[in-house]
Amino acid sequence: MAEALRRLPPEELPAAAWEFAAGRAVAEKTRLLECVAEVLIIEVPDATWRTQLEAMAPQFLARIHPFIPIKRVEFRIAPRPGRNSGVSEGKAKRSL
């Protein structure tokens, strides 16, 4: 797997490195949002996932660092479908 990662184009490397570091089961429940300024930003389903994965961040970093020079993994909770991006319905109606 490590050799395959080394041969990937740079734009595909962060997602593949995350799947390699996290394992398939975790990678299927999470999503790479971006890799910027030495930070890998991963979307997670909920706060429980975020807490558990934050505890494992040093292990992820150790597995990813040989392929991508990152210093931190950040976990963000995915927005819930149908939610109004933080604006309550009452506030949205008043602003119309």
N, C-alpha and C positions, 0 to 999 in steps of 0.2 A: 504494500500500500504506500509506503514512504516513497519508493521510486516513482510510482504513478503520480503522486502529488508533485514531485519535483519536475515532472514533464508537462504539467498543466500550464495553460496560458495564465498570465497574472490575473485576469478578470474572473477566472473560475476558481482560483486557488482558495480564497477565503471560505467559500461555501463548502468546498471539498475538505479543507482542513478542519472546519467545524464538525463535519460529519465524522471524520476520522477521530477527532479528539473526544467527541461526545458519545460516539457509538450510534448505531442505526436507530435504536429505540428512542433515545433522547432526541436525536436529530429529526425524527419524524414528527415529534410533538413541538418542535421549536422551529424558528426561521431566522436566518441571517438577515438583518436589516441593512447593515453596512459595516465596512471596515475603514475607519478614518482616524487619522492622527494617533496611530498606535493603539487604537481601541476597537475591539470587535464587539458590535452591538447585536444582541440576540433577542428576538421576541419570544416570550414564553406565554403559556395559556393563562396563568393566574399567579397570585402571590405565593402560594405554596411551592409551585415550581421554581419561582424566582429565588425563594429562600434556600431551597435544596441545592439549586445549581450554583448559587453564590458561594455556598460552603465548599463546592467542588472546583471553584474557579482556579485555584493554584494548580490542580491537576490538569485542567484544560490548557492553561497557559504553558505548562511544561510540554504538553504534547503538540501544541500549535507552534510554539516559538521556533523550532528548527525550520519551519517553512515560511512563516510570516513573522516579522519583527514586531509583535504586539506586546504591550505592557499591561493591558487590562482587558477583561471581558465584562461588559455591562449587560444586564438583563432588564428588559422592559416588558411590562405586561401588555398583551395584545388588547386592543379596544374590543369591547363587546359589540357584536353585530346589532344594528338597529339603535345604537346609542347615539346621542346628539353631541358628540365630542366635548362633553363637559358642560354644556349649556343646558340648564333645566328647561323643560317645556314651557313653564310659566314665563320665564325670562325671555325665551325666544318669541313667544306670542306678544309680550308687551313691547318688544322692540320693533314690531311690524308697523 
